[in-house]
Amino acid sequence: MIVSIVNKSKNELPKYETLLSAGMDLRANLHESIIIKPLQRLLVKTGLYISLQKGYEAQIRPRSGLALKKGISVLNSPGTIDADYRGEIGVILINLSDSDFEINSGDRIAQMVIAKHETISWKIVDKLDESKRGDKGFGSTGV
């Protein structure tokens, strides 16, 4: 699939780092470095604007290395970019560590996965069909 993109940053376009990668890294587009303090959240702009086809979304997810090694995550993970959104892609980062974290322009801050989705219609019913699981929820299958 071809996706239209406008790049107003000085960074390269997002790309797959390996042949079988699902996500492409997004880079910070900053005028000066910023510090995220412990438990602080902030919006980091990318300078990227995209146009997706109907039936697709872009999911913004944490980078596993940043999450494990630095405690940096995407707060509303996964964030969703709808097919009709034309604004700049921003990433809501949170610092879940006990140390300040510095972000510089060009740093890889998150990953983006393009995913197909369905648009549904509701059918109102009086009762749902039966299933083996039924209404057993949280913890019902064990620890």
C-alpha positions as a printed Julia matrix, in Angstrom:
143×3 Matrix{Float64}:
   0.0     0.0    0.0
   1.16    3.53  -0.77
   0.5     6.21   1.89
   0.78    9.92   1.15
   3.06   11.75   3.61
   4.25   15.32   4.14
   7.52   15.63   6.05
   8.06   19.08   7.61
  10.87   17.81   9.85
  14.58   17.51   9.11
  14.37   13.77   9.87
  14.22   10.91   7.42
  10.85    9.3    6.73
   9.74    6.49   9.06
  11.01    3.15   7.81
  10.96   -0.51   8.72
  14.24   -1.36  10.47
  14.14   -5.06   9.51
  12.52   -7.02   6.68
   9.7    -8.37   8.89
   9.13   -5.36  11.16
   5.48   -4.41  11.71
   6.24   -0.9   12.94
   8.22    2.07  11.7
  10.04    4.31  14.17
   8.81    7.88  14.61
  11.33   10.6   15.42
  10.98   13.72  17.55
  10.87   17.02  15.66
  12.11   19.62  18.17
  13.67   23.09  18.1
  15.6    22.26  21.29
  15.94   19.22  23.53
  13.29   18.59  26.17
  13.33   16.78  29.5
  10.52   14.52  30.66
  10.57   14.33  34.46
   9.41   11.2   36.32
   5.64   10.68  35.92
   5.42   13.67  33.57
   3.61   13.35  30.25
   3.94   15.53  27.19
   3.12   15.74  23.51
   6.11   15.33  21.2
   5.59   16.45  17.6
   7.04   14.56  14.63
   6.67   17.0   11.73
   4.8    14.26   9.81
   1.35   14.44   8.22
  -0.28   11.42   6.54
  -3.35   10.52   4.51
  -4.61    6.96   5.0
  -7.13    5.07   2.91
 -10.61    4.33   4.26
 -10.55    1.23   6.47
  -7.03    1.86   7.82
  -5.59    3.51  10.91
  -2.08    4.27  12.11
  -1.4     2.91  15.61
   1.22    4.71  17.69
   2.95    2.36  20.12
   5.87    2.47  22.56
   9.31    1.37  21.47
  10.12   -1.71  23.53
  13.74   -0.7   24.19
  12.74    2.72  25.55
  10.04    1.14  27.7
  12.31   -1.53  29.19
  15.56    0.42  29.54
  14.28    3.95  30.26
  10.64    3.59  31.39
   9.37    5.76  28.51
   5.99    4.76  27.11
   3.16    6.03  24.92
   0.44    7.06  27.35
  -2.64    6.26  25.25
  -1.14    3.12  23.8
  -1.92    2.43  21.14
  -2.74    5.91  19.98
  -4.91    6.0   16.88
  -4.56    8.2   13.81
  -7.81    7.99  11.87
  -7.97    7.95   8.08
  -9.61   11.39   7.98
  -7.05   13.15  10.24
  -4.71   15.5    8.38
  -2.9    17.22  11.26
   0.63   16.68  12.49
   1.35   13.36  14.15
   2.08   13.92  17.83
   3.08   11.28  20.37
   1.94   11.46  24.0
   4.94   10.19  25.97
   5.1     9.45  29.7
   8.15    8.88  31.87
   7.38    5.97  34.19
  10.92    5.86  35.59
  12.4     7.65  38.59
  14.88    9.62  36.45
  14.68   12.57  34.06
  14.75   11.57  30.38
  16.1    13.85  27.64
  14.68   13.86  24.13
  16.58   15.45  21.27
  15.36   16.23  17.78
  15.72   13.12  15.64
  15.45   10.67  18.56
  13.27    7.64  17.86
  10.4     8.04  20.32
   7.66    5.61  19.25
   6.65    3.25  16.5
   3.81    3.43  14.01
   1.9     0.42  12.69
  -0.58    0.76   9.82
  -3.55   -1.55  10.48
  -6.76   -2.45   8.7
  -9.98   -2.11  10.7
 -13.67   -2.7   10.21
 -16.5    -0.2   10.48
 -19.53   -1.84  12.08
 -23.23   -1.3   12.53
 -25.07   -2.26  15.72
 -27.85   -4.86  15.84
 -29.96   -4.41  18.96
 -31.05   -7.75  20.47
 -32.71   -8.81  23.71
 -30.21  -11.59  24.41
 -26.74  -12.58  23.21
 -25.96  -16.04  21.87
 -24.52  -18.51  24.4
 -20.81  -19.32  24.62
 -18.82  -21.78  26.72
 -17.16  -18.9   28.6
 -20.35  -16.96  29.19
 -19.9   -13.97  31.5
 -16.74  -15.23  33.22
 -14.29  -12.33  33.05
 -11.17  -11.09  34.79
  -9.03  -14.0   36.04
 -11.52  -16.66  34.96
  -8.92  -18.63  33.02
  -6.37  -18.66  35.86
  -3.31  -16.66  36.78
